[in-house]
Amino acid sequence: MLKYLVRTLLAAMPLSVATAGAQSPLPAVPPTKLRYETLVTDGLPRASGAKLPNGDPIFSSPTTSILIYGNTDALLVDPPMSTGQTQQVIDWIAHSGKHLKYIYSTHGHGDHWFGTRQVTEAFPGAKAYATPDSIKLMQLQATVGRQKVFDVDFPGQIGGTPILAQPMPAGGLDLEGNTILAVDVGHTDTDDTTVLFVPSLRLVAAGDSVYNGVHQYLLEGGKGGLDAWLAALDKVESLNPQIVISGHKNRALPDDPRAIAETRQYILNAKRILATHPDPLSYYNQMLALYPTLLNPGPLWYSGVGLLKQSTQSQSNGNGKGSGTATATAK
């Protein structure tokens, strides 16, 4: 992966341009210094009536959208889910005064791309990208996912969700002379996820590979998924980022690389407790005791219920493995 990344970076470096009869190459235009901002939109209550053990309603997780920009142009990472959340992002981009050139979704979960059409209607000409595998999951989320989960939990709050994303170019995107790369990290909280790497900023837009101050969605962690997520974190760490922006974060926390280690430790603690085969309430309470300050315990509760159910089913089948991923879900 790192060898590929280096080759891609070298291939994407600007080349000197020469014309016939020129005595020396023309100087390359230096890249613009990039900056970034984040907007964290609050989670939404679920209309399906799902409750926590204490009777509190379950919400979706707060979701981070990122604006990476130069002097003129900008890239939006992960449009949110609902029309209300997306309008907040549109107003935020408009206030920046930047020209939205690109939209990138780090993976196929609907809460990281359902607002794409609404954004493109507000900013005509912005081109949406994702990796081919992410686009496949988008297709599932836009059909089965909406029918079974999203339109049940959030009725009337999600707009049209056509698949507008094009496959990410192999050489990445150019933002005012800066190369921006999609890096495949595999399974994290769902299949076929990526991070967006901005080498000039040493910035990783981590999507759902890294959480920061929010309970992690582990429901799709059966059948080796949690171990795959641990391997993905190693890939993110190998990029040696100085800035790591989580797709689900507490807006009060900095975008610090230590969130990688914290995400890893959360998974290890979950694996340790799940291995004791507790009942769901015991698992929930043990994790809450370890992480009393994390936001949004909803995913902690229903992930535990689902994973422990998968474990029981696999034991009865004698295969010792989970039942696979649950792609028709909303965090």
C-alpha positions as CSV (number, residue, x, y, z in Angstrom):
1,M,0.0,0.0,0.0
2,L,2.7,2.5,0.9
3,K,4.7,1.6,-2.2
4,Y,1.6,2.3,-4.3
5,L,1.0,5.5,-2.4
6,V,4.5,6.7,-3.1
7,R,4.2,5.8,-6.8
8,T,0.9,7.6,-7.0
9,L,2.3,10.7,-5.4
10,L,5.3,10.8,-7.7
11,A,3.0,10.3,-10.7
12,A,0.8,13.2,-9.6
13,M,3.7,15.6,-9.1
14,P,3.5,18.6,-11.5
15,L,6.0,18.3,-14.5
16,S,7.8,21.1,-16.1
17,V,6.3,22.1,-19.4
18,A,8.5,22.8,-22.4
19,T,7.7,24.1,-25.9
20,A,9.4,23.5,-29.1
21,G,12.7,25.5,-29.3
22,A,12.5,26.5,-25.6
23,Q,15.9,26.7,-23.9
24,S,14.6,25.8,-20.4
25,P,11.5,24.4,-18.9
26,L,8.8,26.7,-17.6
27,P,8.6,26.8,-13.8
28,A,5.8,24.8,-12.3
29,V,3.1,26.7,-10.5
30,P,3.6,26.1,-6.7
31,P,0.6,24.5,-5.0
32,T,-1.7,26.6,-2.9
33,K,-1.5,26.2,0.9
34,L,-4.6,24.3,1.9
35,R,-6.7,24.7,5.0
36,Y,-9.7,22.8,6.4
37,E,-12.7,23.3,8.6
38,T,-15.2,20.8,10.0
39,L,-18.9,20.9,10.7
40,V,-20.4,18.3,13.0
41,T,-24.2,17.9,12.6
42,D,-26.1,16.5,15.5
43,G,-27.7,13.1,15.4
44,L,-31.4,12.5,14.9
45,P,-33.9,10.7,17.0
46,R,-35.2,7.4,15.6
47,A,-38.9,7.3,14.8
48,S,-38.9,3.5,15.1
49,G,-39.1,3.9,18.9
50,A,-35.9,2.1,19.7
51,K,-34.9,2.7,23.3
52,L,-31.8,2.4,25.5
53,P,-32.1,0.1,28.5
54,N,-33.0,3.0,30.7
55,G,-35.8,4.0,28.3
56,D,-34.0,7.0,26.7
57,P,-34.5,7.3,22.9
58,I,-31.8,6.2,20.5
59,F,-30.3,8.8,18.2
60,S,-28.1,8.5,15.1
61,S,-24.5,9.6,15.8
62,P,-23.2,13.1,15.2
63,T,-21.6,13.2,11.8
64,T,-18.6,15.2,10.6
65,S,-18.4,17.0,7.2
66,I,-15.1,18.4,6.2
67,L,-14.3,21.3,3.9
68,I,-10.7,21.3,2.5
69,Y,-10.0,24.4,0.5
70,G,-7.4,26.6,-1.1
71,N,-7.6,30.2,-2.3
72,T,-10.6,29.6,-4.5
73,D,-11.7,25.9,-4.7
74,A,-12.9,23.5,-2.1
75,L,-13.5,19.8,-1.5
76,L,-16.4,18.5,0.7
77,V,-15.9,15.2,2.5
78,D,-18.9,13.2,3.5
79,P,-22.2,15.0,3.0
80,P,-24.6,14.1,5.8
81,M,-27.8,12.1,5.8
82,S,-31.0,14.2,6.2
83,T,-32.2,17.3,4.3
84,G,-31.9,19.4,7.5
85,Q,-28.4,18.3,8.2
86,T,-27.4,18.8,4.6
87,Q,-28.8,22.3,4.5
88,Q,-26.6,23.2,7.4
89,V,-23.6,22.0,5.3
90,I,-24.8,24.0,2.3
91,D,-25.1,27.2,4.3
92,W,-21.7,26.6,5.8
93,I,-20.0,26.1,2.4
94,A,-21.8,29.2,1.0
95,H,-20.6,31.3,3.9
96,S,-17.0,30.1,3.2
97,G,-17.2,31.9,-0.2
98,K,-15.3,29.0,-1.8
99,H,-16.1,27.3,-5.1
100,L,-17.1,23.7,-4.4
101,K,-15.2,21.6,-6.9
102,Y,-15.4,18.1,-5.5
103,I,-17.4,15.9,-3.1
104,Y,-15.9,12.8,-1.7
105,S,-17.6,10.1,0.4
106,T,-15.3,7.9,2.4
107,H,-17.6,4.8,2.3
108,G,-21.1,3.7,1.4
109,H,-23.1,4.2,4.6
110,G,-25.9,6.6,3.9
111,D,-25.1,9.0,6.7
112,H,-21.9,9.9,4.7
113,W,-23.5,10.6,1.3
114,F,-27.3,10.7,1.2
115,G,-27.1,14.5,1.0
116,T,-25.0,14.5,-2.2
117,R,-27.8,15.4,-4.6
118,Q,-29.0,18.3,-2.4
119,V,-25.4,19.6,-2.3
120,T,-24.9,19.4,-6.1
121,E,-28.2,21.2,-6.6
122,A,-26.9,24.0,-4.4
123,F,-23.5,24.0,-6.1
124,P,-23.8,23.0,-9.8
125,G,-20.7,21.7,-11.3
126,A,-19.4,20.0,-8.1
127,K,-18.3,16.5,-9.0
128,A,-18.9,13.6,-6.6
129,Y,-16.4,10.8,-6.2
130,A,-16.1,7.5,-4.2
131,T,-14.3,4.3,-4.8
132,P,-16.0,1.6,-6.9
133,D,-16.5,-0.7,-3.9
134,S,-18.1,2.2,-1.9
135,I,-20.4,2.9,-4.8
136,K,-21.6,-0.7,-4.7
137,L,-22.5,-0.3,-1.0
138,M,-24.2,3.0,-1.8
139,Q,-26.5,1.2,-4.2
140,L,-27.5,-1.2,-1.4
141,Q,-28.0,1.6,1.1
142,A,-30.1,3.6,-1.4
143,T,-32.5,0.7,-1.9
144,V,-32.6,-2.0,0.8
145,G,-31.1,0.3,3.4
146,R,-33.7,3.0,2.9
147,Q,-36.6,0.5,2.8
148,K,-35.6,-1.4,5.9
149,V,-33.9,1.2,8.1
150,F,-33.5,4.8,7.0
151,D,-37.1,5.6,5.9
152,V,-38.3,3.7,9.0
153,D,-36.1,5.5,11.5
154,F,-36.1,8.9,9.8
155,P,-39.4,9.2,7.8
156,G,-39.7,12.2,5.5
157,Q,-36.2,13.5,6.5
158,I,-34.1,12.1,3.6
159,G,-34.2,13.5,0.1
160,G,-33.6,11.8,-3.2
161,T,-30.6,9.5,-3.2
162,P,-29.5,8.8,-6.7
163,I,-25.9,7.5,-7.0
164,L,-24.0,10.5,-8.3
165,A,-20.5,9.5,-7.3
166,Q,-18.1,8.6,-10.0
167,P,-15.1,6.3,-9.4
168,M,-12.2,8.1,-7.8
169,P,-9.4,8.7,-10.4
170,A,-6.4,6.5,-9.8
171,G,-4.1,9.5,-9.4
172,G,-6.4,11.2,-6.9
173,L,-7.8,14.7,-7.1
174,D,-6.0,17.9,-7.7
175,L,-6.9,20.8,-5.5
176,E,-5.0,24.0,-6.5
177,G,-1.8,22.0,-7.1
178,N,-2.2,19.6,-4.2
179,T,-2.8,15.9,-4.7
180,I,-5.5,14.3,-2.6
181,L,-5.7,10.5,-2.5
182,A,-8.2,7.9,-1.5
183,V,-6.6,5.1,0.5
184,D,-8.5,1.8,0.8
185,V,-8.4,0.5,4.3
186,G,-10.9,-2.4,4.0
187,H,-13.5,-3.3,6.6
188,T,-13.9,-0.8,9.5
189,D,-17.4,-0.3,10.8
190,T,-18.6,-1.6,7.4
191,D,-17.1,-3.2,4.3
192,D,-14.8,-1.5,1.7
193,T,-14.1,1.8,3.5
194,T,-11.5,4.4,2.7
195,V,-9.7,7.4,4.1
196,L,-8.9,10.6,2.2
197,F,-5.3,11.6,2.6
198,V,-4.0,15.1,2.0
199,P,-0.2,14.8,2.0
200,S,0.5,18.5,2.0
201,L,-1.4,18.9,5.3
202,R,-0.5,15.4,6.7
203,L,-4.3,15.2,7.1
204,V,-6.5,12.1,7.1
205,A,-10.2,12.4,6.6
206,A,-10.8,9.1,8.4
207,G,-14.5,8.5,7.8
208,D,-15.6,5.7,10.1
209,S,-12.2,4.1,10.4
210,V,-11.5,6.3,13.4
211,Y,-14.0,7.6,16.0
212,N,-13.3,10.5,18.4
213,G,-15.4,10.8,21.6
214,V,-18.4,8.9,20.3
215,H,-19.4,5.2,20.9
216,Q,-18.4,3.1,18.0
217,Y,-20.8,1.2,15.7
218,L,-19.6,-2.4,15.9
219,L,-22.7,-4.2,14.6
220,E,-21.0,-5.2,11.4
221,G,-18.0,-6.5,13.2
222,G,-19.0,-10.2,13.1
223,K,-17.1,-12.8,11.0
224,G,-13.7,-11.3,11.8
225,G,-14.8,-7.7,11.2
226,L,-13.4,-6.3,14.4
227,D,-10.0,-7.8,13.6
228,A,-10.2,-6.4,10.1
229,W,-10.9,-3.0,11.7
230,L,-7.8,-3.3,13.8
231,A,-5.7,-4.0,10.7
232,A,-7.3,-0.9,9.0
233,L,-6.2,1.3,11.9
234,D,-2.6,0.1,11.3
235,K,-3.0,1.3,7.7
236,V,-4.2,4.7,8.8
237,E,-1.4,5.0,11.3
238,S,1.2,4.1,8.6
239,L,0.3,7.3,6.8
240,N,1.9,9.2,9.7
241,P,-0.8,11.9,9.8
242,Q,-0.7,15.0,12.0
243,I,-4.4,15.7,11.6
244,V,-7.0,12.9,11.9
245,I,-10.6,13.9,11.4
246,S,-13.2,11.3,12.5
247,G,-16.5,10.8,10.7
248,H,-18.2,10.6,14.1
249,K,-16.7,12.9,16.7
250,N,-17.4,15.1,19.7
251,R,-17.1,18.6,18.2
252,A,-15.3,19.8,21.4
253,L,-12.4,17.4,20.8
254,P,-9.3,18.2,18.6
255,D,-8.6,16.3,15.4
256,D,-5.7,14.5,17.1
257,P,-4.0,11.4,15.8
258,R,-4.4,9.8,19.2
259,A,-7.9,9.1,18.2
260,I,-6.5,6.1,16.2
261,A,-5.1,4.5,19.4
262,E,-8.3,5.3,21.3
263,T,-10.4,3.7,18.5
264,R,-8.2,0.6,18.6
265,Q,-8.4,0.3,22.4
266,Y,-12.2,0.5,22.3
267,I,-12.3,-2.4,19.9
268,L,-9.9,-4.5,22.0
269,N,-12.0,-3.8,25.1
270,A,-15.2,-4.8,23.2
271,K,-13.6,-8.0,22.0
272,R,-12.4,-8.9,25.5
273,I,-15.8,-8.4,27.0
274,L,-17.7,-10.1,24.2
275,A,-15.4,-13.1,24.6
276,T,-16.9,-13.7,28.0
277,H,-20.3,-14.2,26.4
278,P,-22.2,-11.7,28.7
279,D,-25.8,-10.9,28.2
280,P,-26.4,-7.6,26.3
281,L,-27.1,-5.5,29.4
282,S,-23.9,-6.7,31.1
283,Y,-21.8,-5.9,28.0
284,Y,-23.5,-2.5,27.7
285,N,-22.9,-1.6,31.4
286,Q,-19.2,-2.8,31.3
287,M,-18.4,-0.7,28.3
288,L,-20.2,2.3,29.8
289,A,-18.1,1.9,32.9
290,L,-15.0,2.1,30.7
291,Y,-16.3,4.9,28.6
292,P,-18.6,7.1,30.7
293,T,-17.9,10.3,28.7
294,L,-18.4,9.1,25.2
295,L,-21.4,10.5,23.2
296,N,-24.3,8.5,21.9
297,P,-24.5,5.1,23.6
298,G,-27.1,3.9,21.1
299,P,-24.6,2.1,18.8
300,L,-23.1,0.5,21.9
301,W,-26.4,-1.0,22.9
302,Y,-27.6,-2.3,19.6
303,S,-24.2,-3.4,18.5
304,G,-23.9,-5.5,21.6
305,V,-27.3,-7.0,21.1
306,G,-26.6,-7.9,17.5
307,L,-23.1,-9.2,18.0
308,L,-24.0,-11.4,21.0
309,K,-27.0,-12.7,19.0
310,Q,-24.6,-13.6,16.1
311,S,-22.3,-15.3,18.5
312,T,-25.1,-17.4,19.9
313,Q,-26.2,-18.4,16.5
314,S,-22.7,-19.3,15.3
315,Q,-22.2,-21.4,18.4
316,S,-25.4,-23.3,17.7
317,N,-24.2,-23.8,14.1
318,G,-20.9,-25.0,15.3
319,N,-18.8,-22.7,13.2
320,G,-17.6,-20.3,15.8
321,K,-18.0,-17.2,13.5
322,G,-20.4,-14.4,13.3
323,S,-23.2,-14.2,10.7
324,G,-21.6,-11.6,8.5
325,T,-22.2,-7.9,8.0
326,A,-25.4,-6.0,8.3
327,T,-25.4,-3.5,5.5
328,A,-28.9,-2.3,5.8
329,T,-28.2,-0.2,8.9
330,A,-28.0,3.4,10.1
331,K,-25.6,4.4,12.9
